[in-house]
C-alpha cells in the first residue's frame, strides 16, 4: 500500500498556517468584494473551451 502525505504534515504547512494566522483569519471575502467593485473582473478568467464534467466514476 502506497503511503500518502497529508497536507497538514507537509513542510509548507507551517508557513501557510503562519500566513493565515497573520492575515487570513481577519480576511472576509464578502467584504473584499463589497469594498472593491473591480475585484471580480481582475480575478476572473474566461475559458470558453473548458467544459465541466458532472460524470461520476
Protein Blocks (a to p, Z undefined) as FASTA:
>chain_A
ZZdddfklgfklmmmmmmmmmmmmmpcfklmmmmmmklmmmmgccdfkbccdfbdZZ
